[in-house]
């Protein structure tokens, strides 16, 4: 995942808050690289994770595929993922491919957390 950096913002019980920066460009379609599991272990997919996208500059089509793949991993392992504060240019790409039909995308951290809580009910 060339160009993207993930930083832990906070951790409270089962909730992990992350901040993504840079560009989301997977190394290749056949790449198994996953910065989430590499940095936080496979157990991350059992947790509730919020990712702040405010500093994400660009997402290419394999990057969109990667987002769908990790969202599926969260669903498969009982975790939850929500992203928020997506810059307008990246948000336009997400709208074009209707990514919000498959992944929780919110305007703010508070709304992203609400989406996870609503899903848990």
C-alpha positions in Angstrom: 0.0 0.0 0.0 2.4 2.6 -1.3 2.0 6.2 0.1 -0.6 5.6 2.8 0.3 5.9 6.4 -1.9 4.8 9.3 -1.6 6.3 12.8 -3.3 5.2 16.0 -5.2 8.2 17.5 -6.7 6.4 20.4 -7.8 3.1 21.7 -10.7 2.5 24.2 -11.7 -1.1 24.8 -13.0 -2.5 21.6 -12.9 0.9 19.7 -9.8 1.8 17.8 -9.5 5.3 16.2 -7.0 5.7 13.3 -5.9 8.5 11.0 -5.0 7.8 7.4 -2.7 10.1 5.4 -1.4 10.2 1.8 -2.6 8.2 -1.1 -4.3 4.8 -1.1 -2.6 2.9 -3.9 -2.2 -0.8 -3.4 1.0 -2.3 -4.6 -0.8 -4.4 -7.2 -3.9 -6.3 -7.8 -2.3 -9.5 -6.6 -0.8 -8.0 -3.5 -1.8 -9.3 -0.2 -0.4 -6.3 1.6 -2.8 -5.0 4.3 -1.5 -2.1 6.4 -4.2 -2.7 8.9 -3.3 -6.3 9.7 0.5 -5.6 9.3 0.4 -2.8 11.8 -2.3 -4.0 14.2 -2.5 -7.7 13.7 -5.4 -9.9 12.3 -7.3 -9.3 15.5 -8.1 -5.8 14.2 -10.9 -7.2 12.1 -12.8 -8.3 15.3 -12.8 -4.7 16.6 -14.7 -1.5 15.9 -12.5 0.8 13.9 -12.9 4.4 12.9 -10.6 5.8 10.3 -10.2 9.6 9.7 -9.7 10.2 6.0 -9.2 14.0 6.3 -5.6 13.7 5.1 -6.1 11.2 2.4 -5.2 12.8 -1.0 -6.3 10.2 -3.5 -7.7 6.7 -3.8 -7.2 4.7 -7.1 -9.5 1.9 -8.2 -7.4 -0.9 -6.6 -7.5 1.3 -3.5 -11.3 1.2 -3.7 -11.1 -2.6 -4.0 -8.9 -2.7 -1.0 -11.4 -0.8 1.1 -14.1 -3.2 0.0 -11.9 -6.2 0.9 -11.1 -4.9 4.4 -14.7 -4.1 5.0 -15.5 -7.7 4.1 -12.9 -8.8 6.6 -14.5 -6.8 9.3 -17.9 -8.2 8.5 -16.5 -11.8 8.3 -14.8 -11.6 11.7 -17.5 -9.7 13.6 -15.8 -6.3 13.6 -17.0 -3.0 12.2 -15.4 -0.3 10.1 -16.4 3.3 9.4 -14.5 6.1 7.7 -15.2 9.8 8.0 -14.0 13.3 7.2 -13.4 12.3 3.5 -12.0 15.1 1.4 -14.4 16.3 -1.4 -12.3 15.0 -4.3 -12.1 11.5 -2.7 -15.8 11.7 -1.7 -16.7 12.4 -5.3 -14.9 9.2 -6.3 -16.7 7.3 -3.6 -20.1 8.7 -4.9 -19.3 7.8 -8.5 -18.8 4.1 -7.6 -21.5 4.1 -4.9 -19.1 3.0 -2.2 -21.4 4.3 0.5 -23.8 1.5 -0.3 -21.1 -1.0 0.9 -19.0 0.9 3.5 -20.0 3.1 6.3 -18.9 6.7 5.3 -19.7 9.6 7.6 -19.1 13.3 7.6 -17.8 13.4 11.2 -16.4 11.2 13.8 -19.5 11.5 15.9 -21.7 10.4 13.0 -19.3 7.5 12.2 -19.6 6.3 15.8 -23.4 6.5 15.7 -23.4 4.4 12.5 -21.4 1.7 14.3 -23.7 1.9 17.4 -26.8 1.7 15.1 -25.3 -1.4 13.4 -24.7 -3.1 16.8 -28.4 -2.8 17.8 
